[in-house]
Structures are given as C-alpha cells and as structure tokens.
Amino acid sequence: MRLNKTYWRAIRRYFLVFTAIAFLPLALVFLVRNEQFYKLKGYEATKVKDNFADQTFRYPVMLLGKNKDLTIAATGNSRKRFSKYDKYINETHLPLIPDEAIQSLSESDMLKVEKRMERRRKLLSEKCTELGLDVVGTDSWHKPNPWEFLVNKKHHIIWCNVFKAASSSWMFNFNVLAGYSADFLHKTKEILLHLARERYPRVTLEELHTAQNNSITFLIARHPFERLLSAYRDKFVYAIPHSFHDKLGRKIVRTYRKKSQQLKPPKYPTFSEFVRWLLDQIKHGNHLDMHFVASTQFCTPCLINFDIILKFETLEEDQLYLIEKTGLKRIIAPEWRNMGKGKNTLELLQQFYSKLSRNELDGLYDYYRYDFELFNYSATSYFNIAKAKELDIPEETAALLGKPHA
C-alpha cells in the first residue's frame, strides 16, 4: 500500500510538471498578443483610433511582417513619471554658454535671413493652395499630424523632426533644452530620440495649437533625393548588426536579388534593390519607415503652421537665425552631428542614382513630388544622370548638365 502511494504521488508530480510546461507557451503567446512583445525602449504597439494617428508611417520596431492596423504609440504622458535618466536631468539650471563662445549673425545677415524665411513661407502657402494640400481630408496627406512634434513649453519652441535633415544635431539640442547634460548626451549609448520622448510626450492637435500660440514652430527641409540616399546609407550600408534595419536589409536582398547572386556581396541591399522595395511599399500602401517618409506627409506643413523653415543647404545661417529668434543663444551652440561618412555629396549622388532606371527615378519623384514643390527643390540633375545612362554618356558629363538645387 505504501509503495502504491509513493508511486501515485510521483505520477501526480510528473503530471503537474508536464501540464505546466504545456501551458507555458500559451501563457507567453497571451503576453505577446496583449502587450509585452511590442514594448521596446519606451514604445508600445497599440491600436490608435483618434482622428490623426492612422498615418502611413511608424517607428521601425514592428515585425517585418505586415500589420496595418497597428501604430506605434509612445508610453509617455503628461503625468509625472520616474525615469532611470532623472539623475542626468537638471531642468532648473541649464549651463550657459560663455559670452566668447556665443555664435550670432550680424544685423544685416539677420535681415537677409528674415527675407529668406518670408520667401519660403510665401512659396509654401502658395503651393499648398495650388496643390490642394491645405484642405483637410481623410488620407495622411490631408490630415494634420501632430504626432511627430516635440513641444518645449518652457522655452517656447516646437520642432517637427524630419529625419536625415540635421535631425541628430537638433535632437541633441532638444535634449539639452529638456535638461539632459551635454556630457551625458555625448557619452550615452542610448538613442537620442528615446531620451527625448522621456521628456516630450506626444501631443494632440488641440494641445499643439495651444502651444503654438506663444511658441516658434520650425522644421528643417532637405533635398528629397539627398535625404533618401543619406537614410539608405545610414540604415542599410552602415546598419548595426542584428538591428531592425540589418534584418530588413537581408529580407530585401532575399526578395529583390536573384537567388544565384544572394550569397555574393554586398550583404546589404544595393541602392537599386532598396528603391524597388520602397516603391513596392508605396504602391501597396504599406507603412513607411520614418526615415524614408516624405516630409510633407510627416509634418503636414500645409495644415500646421510653421514660423520658420530651415533648409539643410543653408543650415549654418538658418539655425543661428532660429536660435536668435527663440532667445536660446546662451543655451544652444550650433553643432553638426552624424553628417555622413566618406565621399562628398555630389560624388555619392552620381554613384548611387546612376544605378537607377528612369522608371525607378520617376517613381521616387512621384512620391516625393510635394517635397520638391513645397520647399523649392529640383530633380533636373537626377533625371540628367538617368538620361546619360540611357544614352551611354559618361557620368561626369551628366553632372555638368545640372546640379542639385538648394
């Protein structure tokens, strides 16, 4: 009898253990489906049903598969939150730049840049009306998008962060304004955007409009094709091993490169393979990575007022003007960060865009057309490169036919 009891106790223990093991995967799936799997660096996936957030682009933390009903929403909110970065923050006393290190424009240069800004605002307004982009509609080109704005109420400055348009430099600046020490920002391995979103919660359209009443709102524009090439090189050519873009790049190679060539270098997608993938994403209405999405779609400048429009090509003067107008010249020192690697821009443009077909270039222009129109950029030199390829004209000769417009 004692032997039988011991035997059945052992059987029961084994049964309970194996039952627990069997249910463990189901429990993990439950957690994944509900919340935990999508959490990453302070972001979480959620269905957003308000009237502005169902955009055609999101942060690149989603799986490589398609998930059109999901958007990425920051977990930040207006409530006081405790962060592991609090010890690096001092909002009360920001360090001031010494008088001898302050950079500023002369009075005549300030007037010159002021007129430049007036021309840019005027052109933007005219083109918005001409293209019908100032009318609210149902698609992401015609719905105001406050989602990407960083609002600093204390210093009365608001920025729509167009990625690959001096975004690293100004993300650094906005983190300084949020109270992070410059020393910490220079040393940290954390992504600056993640640090910023700890301090700058997402805002609604109503909250953005309220903040704009006593703030200066700005964005930085860049030639669409230069910006796209910069994003491609940064995210794929120099991808961090095992990162989202490294994995995405391998998927693009498997899809757009001949099987017989897939094991040959480069391991990352060529520019042509990347462009073919991007055009397919656009064609099928898939979500676009924030680094590749058109500025017009990202910041909706025809539906949200911008006081100052800086340009990458004139950034040195433009940002000194902005810093002067916002009264921040004792706090922010213009700084250029992550300005690219290797060859100069003109060489890179010839090298990469000469590999595209005319149809691929047409497809890119069709998508970025509003960025060209609203911010007064030209694609002529790029089409000259494509034409030279068709006619078998040397690339150096094609470059003489025109250069990227500033």
Secondary structure, DSSP 8 states (H G I E B T S, - for coil): -HHHHHHHHHHHHHHHHHHHHHHHHHHHHHHHHHTGGG-BTTEEEE---SSS---SEE-TTS-SS--TT-EEEE---SS----TTGGGB-SS------GGG-----HHHHHHHHHHHHHHHHHHHHHHHHTTTTS--SSTTSS--GGGEEEETTTTEEEE--TTSSHHHHHHHHHHHTTB-HHHHHH--S-HHHHHHHHS----HHHHHHHHTTSEEEEEE--HHHHHHHHHIIIIIT--TTSHHHHHHHHHHHHHS-GGGTTSS-SS--HHHHHHHHHHHHHTT--EETTTS-HHHHH-TTTS--SEEEEGGGHHHHHHHHHHHTT-TTT----------SS-HHHHHHHHHTTS-HHHHHHHHHHHHHHHHHTT---HHHHHHHHHHHHT--HHHHHHT-----
